[in-house]
Amino acid sequence: MDINDERTPLLGSSVQSGRIRRTASKLCSVESWKRRLPITIWLPKYSFEYLLRDAIAGITVGLTSIPQGIAYAMVAGLPPQVGLYSSIFPGLVYMMFGSCKDVTVGPTAILAALLAKYVAHSADFAYLASFLSGCLILLLGVLQLGFLLDFISKPVISGFTTAAALQISASQLKSLFRIKGASGDTFIHAVINFFKNIKTVQLWDTLLGLATIVALVLLKRATIPVTSTTPPCRARFAAVWLYVVRARNALVVFAAAILAFVLKANDITPFALTGTIHGGLPNFGPPPFNTVVNNQTVDFDGMLSVFGAEGLVMPLVAILESIAIAKAFAGSATVDATQEMLAIGACNLVSSFCQSMPATGSFTRTALNHASGVVTPAGCFFKAMLVLLAVTLLADAFYFIPRATLAGIIVVAMFSLMEVDIIVKLWRNSKVELLIYTLTVVSGACIGLEYGILCGAAADAARALAQAARPPLHSQSFKVGNQDCVSITLTGALSYSSSQHVQERVRQHVPPHLSLVVLDARHVHAIDLGVAENLISVILDLEKDGHRFLLWNFKESLQKLFQDLHNGFESRFVDGPSIDQHILDKHQVAHL
């Protein structure tokens, strides 16, 4: 044996071991660990200026988090304080592990709507859902499986979000108009219940709810433009007024609560109120792994069976929301999807020990955080401290918040979730994707949000499989000298599902009167064995009829595949920027 042959295995082994050492050192490096704990990156550079800006942003977001936390807890059917706890502890965890300074973590309307059907059995399901969601998201982050989210397309996400906005808005009709009956599990059920009980509409709750919606819309649009020529006094007033606009949710709730308190002091109670909120700190401890439903003890297996496969939608939605929001506000910076998954997973896992519901990034509060000039994730700390102050010292004041006002806040928040403009874009450019979007919205609104995203994802997968099974093949006739030729261009990755289609299309694209056929593989990434076998079969069949083939610019790996399947096939392969000379050479050989 040649000495080089003896050394080759050792050389390969040493190279591979070197790669392993470099990979291990990279994973264990200080920089790698700092990326997994981002607070160690920005905290040493923290300054007093950052402190002021983060405090202003955190307090501004906190004023919105309080009414929204209460409202979303009520959407889920949980005690109001649970929504406040879910605005505190996930934010503190995200401050340490979060990679995006703008993201604000807490309860969201979509997660609350998904959680409602389970909380109907017991509030313990909310805490266990937070724990299980955290564990699953953490596992996906550790295994770096974030690429799985790429299989859920934009139309499916937009359709799911629109269906969720419709369902959540419809579920608030009961509180907005103070009608009797159940709010319904789906958009259709909620609308049917509204019209069944429309005679029970209460005048004063309706007026207050509609006034809340009008006030929020007007305040949102009542910004004062500032230019370089604006007088200093007007510019300062515009800056102050901007904070008033950003705190509009809290101001509307405060005004409605004052009105309800004054009326209550005069023995007048025209509105349905939030009622008693048990303030103070939560009962710290592990989430419940068993509970009592209808005087019967349900063990952990029973609770898992209640969640079922549909329960997997909650962590999926939590990841989708958070990463989508982080990408929207990252600007030119890249988003570490793995780190975001680790952060959201840790938020839910830790907060499940603090009587919290599942949490993720909130678009509304993140946009407010960004607009308020937050500099670092420390803004989450100030937001959490304000909410903690409210739930421990001001819980009694929340008693007087009218339910119609909270319903109005939720309805207005849902307006921003509906992406109506995507319908026009899809209609103009991709009607198949519009069909998928419509299927997601309709199934989510009629059957349930979980089924909506599943139907949309399944339809999208079917579309992708159909495209893989029917790849486009383009043909073009041309002439080289006096030789009539046809070029058939193969594209993409030709999977086994397209083997029959490719064979039939190649046969269809070869006219009987043309003798020379060029298979152009410049744009081919991969070919499965089944496709290669069928291509060889159709080439050999057509060559029996007098056709000649040139296989142009096939990768070396593909050439090897064809040669392994059929000996002597290498004579058909040609490479180079131009096919003309190869055709002339082939023509001369044929006439020798």
Solvent accessible surface area in square Angstrom, and as a share of the most:
residue,aa,sasa,rsa
1,M,185,0.83
2,D,78,0.40
3,I,116,0.59
4,N,96,0.49
5,D,78,0.40
6,E,97,0.44
7,R,155,0.56
8,T,82,0.48
9,P,88,0.55
10,L,130,0.65
11,L,117,0.58
12,G,39,0.38
13,S,69,0.44
14,S,60,0.38
15,V,67,0.39
16,Q,112,0.50
17,S,40,0.26
18,G,10,0.10
19,R,146,0.53
20,I,108,0.55
21,R,156,0.57
22,R,152,0.55
23,T,75,0.44
24,A,46,0.36
25,S,69,0.44
26,K,139,0.59
27,L,111,0.55
28,C,94,0.56
29,S,35,0.22
30,V,100,0.57
31,E,112,0.50
32,S,13,0.08
33,W,162,0.57
34,K,88,0.37
35,R,113,0.41
36,R,67,0.24
37,L,63,0.31
38,P,13,0.08
39,I,27,0.14
40,T,51,0.30
41,I,72,0.37
42,W,35,0.12
43,L,93,0.46
44,P,105,0.66
45,K,147,0.62
46,Y,57,0.22
47,S,47,0.30
48,F,140,0.58
49,E,101,0.45
50,Y,71,0.27
51,L,67,0.34
52,L,91,0.45
53,R,107,0.39
54,D,0,0.00
55,A,20,0.16
56,I,80,0.41
57,A,0,0.00
58,G,1,0.01
59,I,84,0.43
60,T,9,0.05
61,V,1,0.01
62,G,0,0.00
63,L,62,0.31
64,T,3,0.01
65,S,1,0.01
66,I,22,0.11
67,P,3,0.02
68,Q,1,0.01
69,G,0,0.00
70,I,0,0.00
71,A,1,0.00
72,Y,10,0.04
73,A,0,0.00
74,M,43,0.19
75,V,21,0.12
76,A,1,0.00
77,G,55,0.53
78,L,8,0.04
79,P,53,0.33
80,P,19,0.12
81,Q,21,0.09
82,V,4,0.02
83,G,0,0.00
84,L,0,0.00
85,Y,8,0.03
86,S,0,0.00
87,S,2,0.01
88,I,1,0.01
89,F,27,0.11
90,P,0,0.00
91,G,0,0.00
92,L,44,0.22
93,V,8,0.05
94,Y,0,0.00
95,M,32,0.14
96,M,75,0.33
97,F,61,0.25
98,G,0,0.00
99,S,52,0.34
100,C,14,0.08
101,K,80,0.34
102,D,3,0.01
103,V,0,0.00
104,T,2,0.01
105,V,0,0.00
106,G,1,0.01
107,P,0,0.00
108,T,8,0.04
109,A,5,0.04
110,I,6,0.03
111,L,1,0.01
112,A,0,0.00
113,A,11,0.09
114,L,3,0.01
115,L,0,0.00
116,A,34,0.26
117,K,79,0.33
118,Y,5,0.02
119,V,11,0.07
120,A,87,0.68
121,H,84,0.38
122,S,21,0.13
123,A,35,0.27
124,D,39,0.20
125,F,1,0.00
126,A,0,0.00
127,Y,20,0.08
128,L,0,0.00
129,A,2,0.02
130,S,0,0.00
131,F,37,0.16
132,L,51,0.25
133,S,5,0.03
134,G,0,0.00
135,C,50,0.30
136,L,53,0.27
137,I,0,0.00
138,L,44,0.22
139,L,93,0.46
140,L,36,0.18
141,G,1,0.01
142,V,102,0.59
143,L,100,0.50
144,Q,107,0.48
145,L,50,0.25
146,G,14,0.13
147,F,111,0.46
148,L,83,0.41
149,L,22,0.11
150,D,112,0.58
151,F,148,0.62
152,I,23,0.12
153,S,24,0.15
154,K,113,0.48
155,P,7,0.04
156,V,0,0.00
157,I,50,0.25
158,S,0,0.00
159,G,0,0.00
160,F,8,0.03
161,T,20,0.12
162,T,14,0.08
163,A,0,0.00
164,A,0,0.00
165,A,0,0.00
166,L,48,0.24
167,Q,17,0.08
168,I,1,0.00
169,S,20,0.13
170,A,5,0.04
171,S,22,0.14
172,Q,18,0.08
173,L,38,0.19
174,K,77,0.33
175,S,33,0.21
176,L,8,0.04
177,F,35,0.14
178,R,90,0.33
179,I,8,0.04
180,K,138,0.59
181,G,37,0.36
182,A,73,0.56
183,S,40,0.26
184,G,27,0.26
185,D,105,0.54
186,T,6,0.03
187,F,51,0.21
188,I,65,0.33
189,H,97,0.43
190,A,3,0.02
191,V,40,0.23
192,I,82,0.41
193,N,21,0.11
194,F,26,0.11
195,F,127,0.53
196,K,157,0.67
197,N,32,0.17
198,I,78,0.39
199,K,196,0.83
200,T,35,0.20
201,V,50,0.29
202,Q,76,0.34
203,L,109,0.54
204,W,142,0.50
205,D,0,0.00
206,T,17,0.10
207,L,87,0.43
208,L,23,0.11
209,G,0,0.00
210,L,80,0.40
211,A,56,0.43
212,T,4,0.02
213,I,27,0.14
214,V,83,0.48
215,A,35,0.27
216,L,1,0.01
217,V,41,0.24
218,L,113,0.56
219,L,36,0.18
220,K,104,0.44
221,R,192,0.70
222,A,41,0.32
223,T,76,0.44
224,I,42,0.21
225,P,100,0.63
226,V,81,0.46
227,T,87,0.51
228,S,119,0.77
229,T,121,0.70
230,T,25,0.15
231,P,77,0.48
232,P,91,0.57
233,C,91,0.55
234,R,118,0.43
235,A,31,0.24
236,R,149,0.55
237,F,119,0.49
238,A,8,0.06
239,A,53,0.41
240,V,95,0.54
241,W,67,0.24
242,L,66,0.33
243,Y,85,0.32
244,V,45,0.26
245,V,6,0.03
246,R,34,0.13
247,A,10,0.08
248,R,48,0.17
249,N,16,0.08
250,A,18,0.14
251,L,78,0.39
252,V,17,0.10
253,V,13,0.07
254,F,132,0.55
255,A,61,0.47
256,A,6,0.05
257,A,15,0.11
258,I,83,0.42
259,L,79,0.39
260,A,4,0.03
261,F,105,0.44
262,V,74,0.43
263,L,40,0.20
264,K,79,0.33
265,A,75,0.58
266,N,95,0.49
267,D,136,0.71
268,I,87,0.44
269,T,74,0.43
270,P,28,0.18
271,F,13,0.05
272,A,24,0.19
273,L,29,0.14
274,T,9,0.05
275,G,18,0.17
276,T,93,0.54
277,I,6,0.03
278,H,129,0.58
279,G,34,0.33
280,G,23,0.22
281,L,106,0.53
282,P,8,0.05
283,N,116,0.59
284,F,119,0.49
285,G,27,0.26
286,P,98,0.61
287,P,5,0.03
288,P,34,0.21
289,F,81,0.34
290,N,87,0.44
291,T,6,0.04
292,V,93,0.53
293,V,24,0.14
294,N,135,0.69
295,N,148,0.76
296,Q,129,0.57
297,T,106,0.62
298,V,31,0.18
299,D,82,0.43
300,F,68,0.28
301,D,102,0.53
302,G,20,0.20
303,M,0,0.00
304,L,69,0.34
305,S,81,0.52
306,V,50,0.29
307,F,14,0.06
308,G,39,0.38
309,A,86,0.66
310,E,41,0.18
311,G,10,0.10
312,L,107,0.53
313,V,4,0.03
314,M,6,0.03
315,P,6,0.04
316,L,46,0.23
317,V,2,0.01
318,A,2,0.02
319,I,3,0.01
320,L,21,0.10
321,E,31,0.14
322,S,0,0.00
323,I,14,0.07
324,A,51,0.40
325,I,10,0.05
326,A,0,0.00
327,K,119,0.50
328,A,67,0.52
329,F,37,0.15
330,A,23,0.18
331,G,68,0.65
332,S,125,0.81
333,A,67,0.52
334,T,134,0.78
335,V,34,0.20
336,D,53,0.27
337,A,32,0.25
338,T,22,0.13
339,Q,2,0.01
340,E,0,0.00
341,M,2,0.01
342,L,27,0.14
343,A,0,0.00
344,I,1,0.00
345,G,0,0.00
346,A,12,0.09
347,C,0,0.00
348,N,1,0.00
349,L,44,0.22
350,V,69,0.40
351,S,0,0.00
352,S,2,0.01
353,F,77,0.32
354,C,10,0.06
355,Q,50,0.22
356,S,0,0.00
357,M,0,0.00
358,P,2,0.01
359,A,0,0.00
360,T,0,0.00
361,G,0,0.00
362,S,8,0.05
363,F,94,0.39
364,T,46,0.27
365,R,3,0.01
366,T,0,0.00
367,A,34,0.26
368,L,20,0.10
369,N,3,0.02
370,H,92,0.41
371,A,49,0.38
372,S,9,0.06
373,G,25,0.24
374,V,6,0.04
375,V,31,0.18
376,T,9,0.05
377,P,9,0.06
378,A,9,0.07
379,G,2,0.02
380,C,2,0.01
381,F,77,0.32
382,F,42,0.17
383,K,3,0.01
384,A,0,0.00
385,M,66,0.30
386,L,38,0.19
387,V,0,0.00
388,L,45,0.22
389,L,87,0.43
390,A,2,0.02
391,V,0,0.00
392,T,49,0.29
393,L,128,0.64
394,L,94,0.47
395,A,8,0.06
396,D,124,0.64
397,A,56,0.44
398,F,19,0.08
399,Y,71,0.27
400,F,40,0.17
401,I,4,0.02
402,P,0,0.00
403,R,88,0.32
404,A,0,0.00
405,T,0,0.00
406,L,4,0.02
407,A,0,0.00
408,G,0,0.00
409,I,3,0.01
410,I,3,0.01
411,V,15,0.09
412,V,23,0.13
413,A,13,0.10
414,M,3,0.01
415,F,106,0.44
416,S,59,0.38
417,L,33,0.17
418,M,50,0.22
419,E,55,0.25
420,V,102,0.58
421,D,84,0.44
422,I,13,0.06
423,I,71,0.36
424,V,74,0.43
425,K,116,0.49
426,L,16,0.08
427,W,146,0.51
428,R,185,0.67
429,N,123,0.63
430,S,30,0.19
431,K,114,0.48
432,V,86,0.50
433,E,40,0.18
434,L,25,0.12
435,L,126,0.63
436,I,9,0.05
437,Y,10,0.04
438,T,59,0.34
439,L,74,0.37
440,T,0,0.00
441,V,22,0.13
442,V,77,0.44
443,S,8,0.05
444,G,1,0.01
445,A,7,0.06
446,C,57,0.34
447,I,102,0.52
448,G,7,0.07
449,L,4,0.02
450,E,10,0.04
451,Y,84,0.32
452,G,1,0.01
453,I,3,0.01
454,L,90,0.45
455,C,44,0.27
456,G,0,0.00
457,A,31,0.24
458,A,63,0.49
459,A,25,0.19
460,D,10,0.05
461,A,52,0.40
462,A,58,0.45
463,R,60,0.22
464,A,54,0.42
465,L,125,0.62
466,A,57,0.44
467,Q,106,0.47
468,A,40,0.31
469,A,20,0.15
470,R,146,0.53
471,P,9,0.06
472,P,78,0.49
473,L,10,0.05
474,H,107,0.48
475,S,49,0.32
476,Q,130,0.58
477,S,79,0.51
478,F,55,0.23
479,K,129,0.55
480,V,13,0.07
481,G,65,0.62
482,N,123,0.63
483,Q,12,0.06
484,D,66,0.34
485,C,1,0.00
486,V,3,0.02
487,S,19,0.13
488,I,0,0.00
489,T,25,0.15
490,L,0,0.00
491,T,31,0.18
492,G,25,0.24
493,A,63,0.49
494,L,1,0.01
495,S,29,0.18
496,Y,162,0.62
497,S,50,0.32
498,S,0,0.00
499,S,20,0.13
500,Q,102,0.45
501,H,29,0.13
502,V,0,0.00
503,Q,28,0.12
504,E,79,0.35
505,R,80,0.29
506,V,0,0.00
507,R,102,0.37
508,Q,121,0.54
509,H,37,0.17
510,V,11,0.07
511,P,33,0.21
512,P,126,0.79
513,H,144,0.64
514,L,9,0.05
515,S,41,0.26
516,L,0,0.00
517,V,0,0.00
518,V,1,0.00
519,L,0,0.00
520,D,2,0.01
521,A,2,0.02
522,R,130,0.47
523,H,101,0.45
524,V,2,0.01
525,H,127,0.57
526,A,45,0.35
527,I,12,0.06
528,D,51,0.26
529,L,97,0.48
530,G,25,0.24
531,V,0,0.00
532,A,0,0.00
533,E,83,0.37
534,N,32,0.17
535,L,0,0.00
536,I,11,0.06
537,S,47,0.30
538,V,0,0.00
539,I,0,0.00
540,L,49,0.25
541,D,54,0.28
542,L,12,0.06
543,E,48,0.21
544,K,166,0.70
545,D,105,0.55
546,G,52,0.50
547,H,14,0.06
548,R,48,0.18
549,F,1,0.00
550,L,4,0.02
551,L,0,0.00
552,W,19,0.07
553,N,34,0.18
554,F,4,0.02
555,K,100,0.42
556,E,149,0.67
557,S,78,0.50
558,L,11,0.06
559,Q,33,0.15
560,K,129,0.55
561,L,37,0.18
562,F,0,0.00
563,Q,56,0.25
564,D,100,0.52
565,L,57,0.29
566,H,63,0.28
567,N,135,0.69
568,G,43,0.42
569,F,0,0.00
570,E,94,0.42
571,S,82,0.53
572,R,35,0.13
573,F,23,0.09
574,V,20,0.12
575,D,78,0.41
576,G,26,0.25
577,P,138,0.87
578,S,59,0.38
579,I,15,0.08
580,D,67,0.35
581,Q,107,0.48
582,H,52,0.23
583,I,0,0.00
584,L,65,0.32
585,D,61,0.32
586,K,53,0.22
587,H,43,0.19
588,Q,110,0.49
589,V,99,0.57
590,A,52,0.41
591,H,133,0.59
592,L,185,0.92
